[in-house]
């Protein structure tokens, strides 16, 4: 098992990539174990979590690259009034669940509580399988922006 304490700062893009497929919640952690597609095993203890696409380890023959696995999500189209979209975002956030918005849609983790909430409110949604990058709205230079959160689930207000 290869022990890793930091990501590769300057990976060689000419080397072939060997993926380490990780679920989002494991990727958000600093300590974990994983097996790459070629069977190589890694024990990881980092100062900060990795992001999808980071090179974890590199040899003279290959780069071991972290790839976030798709997961079951619920997609809500934003073809509705801004107040309704805000209310949906507030309701999902009030359940302390994560949300991603952009491209005319909102995404949230497929969770029984979310389904029950959306069904009760009469909000149409569909199931999708994608990589989920939760985010938060933040004020920056007088503008409201949506920033993705690479640190995983938390409860910050």
C-alpha positions as CSV (number, residue, x, y, z in Angstrom):
1,X,0.0,0.0,0.0
2,X,1.3,3.4,-1.0
3,X,0.9,6.1,1.8
4,X,0.2,9.6,0.5
5,X,0.3,12.8,2.5
6,X,0.0,15.4,-0.3
7,X,-1.3,15.6,-3.9
8,X,1.1,15.8,-6.8
9,X,1.6,19.6,-7.3
10,X,2.8,19.4,-10.9
11,X,1.6,16.2,-12.6
12,X,3.0,15.2,-16.0
13,X,0.0,15.3,-18.4
14,X,1.9,13.1,-20.9
15,X,1.7,10.1,-18.6
16,X,-1.3,7.8,-18.9
17,X,-4.1,8.3,-16.3
18,X,-5.1,5.5,-13.9
19,X,-8.4,6.6,-12.2
20,X,-9.2,6.2,-8.5
21,X,-13.0,6.4,-8.5
22,X,-14.3,7.9,-5.2
23,X,-17.8,8.8,-4.0
24,X,-18.3,12.5,-3.1
25,X,-18.4,12.0,0.7
26,X,-15.1,10.1,0.7
27,X,-13.5,12.7,-1.6
28,X,-14.5,15.4,0.9
29,X,-12.5,13.6,3.7
30,X,-8.8,14.1,4.5
31,X,-8.2,10.5,5.5
32,X,-9.2,7.5,3.4
33,X,-8.2,4.3,1.6
34,X,-8.8,3.4,-2.0
35,X,-7.8,1.0,-4.7
36,X,-7.1,2.3,-8.2
37,X,-8.3,0.7,-11.4
38,X,-5.1,-1.2,-11.8
39,X,-5.3,-2.7,-8.3
40,X,-2.8,-0.3,-6.6
41,X,-3.8,0.5,-3.0
42,X,-3.5,3.9,-1.3
43,X,-3.7,5.1,2.2
44,X,-4.3,8.8,2.2
45,X,-3.9,11.4,5.0
46,X,-4.0,15.0,3.6
47,X,-4.0,18.5,5.0
48,X,-7.0,19.3,2.8
49,X,-9.5,17.3,0.8
50,X,-8.8,16.6,-2.9
51,X,-11.0,17.6,-5.8
52,X,-12.1,15.7,-8.9
53,X,-9.2,15.6,-11.3
54,X,-6.4,16.0,-8.8
55,X,-3.4,13.7,-9.2
56,X,-2.9,11.7,-6.0
57,X,0.3,9.8,-7.0
58,X,2.6,9.7,-9.9
59,X,5.2,7.2,-11.0
60,X,7.5,7.2,-14.0
61,X,4.8,5.2,-15.9
62,X,1.5,6.7,-14.9
63,X,-0.6,9.3,-12.9
64,X,-3.1,8.2,-10.4
65,X,-6.0,10.7,-10.7
66,X,-9.0,11.1,-8.4
67,X,-12.3,10.9,-10.2
68,X,-15.5,11.6,-8.4
69,X,-18.2,9.0,-9.1
70,X,-21.7,10.0,-10.3
71,X,-24.4,9.6,-7.8
72,X,-28.2,9.6,-7.7
73,X,-29.6,13.2,-7.7
74,X,-32.9,15.0,-8.2
75,X,-33.1,17.7,-10.8
76,X,-35.5,20.6,-10.6
77,X,-35.8,22.8,-13.6
78,X,-35.8,26.5,-13.0
79,X,-38.4,27.3,-15.5
80,X,-40.5,29.0,-12.8
81,X,-40.8,32.3,-11.1
82,X,-37.7,33.5,-9.2
83,X,-39.7,33.6,-5.9
84,X,-40.7,29.9,-6.4
85,X,-37.1,29.0,-7.1
86,X,-36.0,30.8,-3.9
87,X,-38.7,29.0,-1.9
88,X,-37.6,25.6,-3.2
89,X,-33.9,26.4,-2.3
90,X,-34.9,27.6,1.1
91,X,-37.1,24.5,1.7
92,X,-34.2,22.1,0.7
93,X,-31.7,24.1,2.8
94,X,-34.1,24.1,5.8
95,X,-33.7,20.3,5.7
96,X,-30.0,20.9,6.0
97,X,-29.4,19.3,2.6
98,X,-27.0,20.5,-0.1
99,X,-28.0,22.1,-3.3
100,X,-26.4,23.1,-6.6
101,X,-27.8,25.6,-9.0
102,X,-26.9,26.7,-12.5
103,X,-27.7,26.1,-16.1
104,X,-31.5,26.5,-15.6
105,X,-31.7,23.8,-12.9
106,X,-31.1,22.9,-9.3
107,X,-29.6,19.6,-8.2
108,X,-29.9,18.0,-4.8
109,X,-29.0,14.5,-3.4
110,X,-31.7,11.9,-4.0
111,X,-32.9,11.5,-0.4
112,X,-36.3,10.3,0.9
113,X,-36.8,13.6,2.8
114,X,-36.2,15.6,-0.4
115,X,-38.6,13.5,-2.4
116,X,-41.2,13.8,0.3
117,X,-40.7,17.6,0.5
118,X,-40.9,18.1,-3.3
119,X,-44.0,15.8,-3.6
120,X,-45.7,17.7,-0.8
121,X,-45.0,21.1,-2.5
122,X,-46.1,19.8,-5.9
123,X,-42.6,20.5,-7.4
124,X,-41.7,18.4,-10.5
125,X,-38.3,16.7,-10.5
126,X,-36.5,14.0,-12.3
127,X,-33.9,11.5,-11.3
128,X,-30.4,11.9,-12.8
129,X,-27.0,10.3,-12.2
130,X,-24.2,12.9,-12.2
131,X,-21.2,14.2,-10.2
132,X,-22.6,16.5,-7.5
133,X,-20.8,19.7,-6.5
134,X,-22.8,21.4,-3.8
135,X,-22.5,25.1,-3.4
136,X,-23.6,28.2,-1.6
137,X,-24.7,31.7,-2.6
138,X,-22.3,34.3,-1.5
139,X,-22.0,38.1,-1.7
140,X,-18.8,39.1,-3.5
141,X,-18.1,42.7,-4.7
142,X,-21.7,43.6,-4.4
143,X,-23.0,40.7,-6.4
144,X,-24.7,37.5,-5.5
145,X,-22.8,34.5,-6.8
146,X,-23.1,30.7,-6.5
147,X,-19.9,29.1,-5.5
148,X,-19.3,25.4,-5.4
149,X,-18.1,23.9,-2.2
150,X,-15.3,21.3,-2.5
151,X,-15.2,20.6,1.2
152,X,-18.3,18.3,1.4
153,X,-21.2,18.6,3.7
154,X,-21.2,21.1,6.5
155,X,-23.6,23.3,8.4
156,X,-22.4,26.8,7.9
157,X,-24.7,29.8,7.9
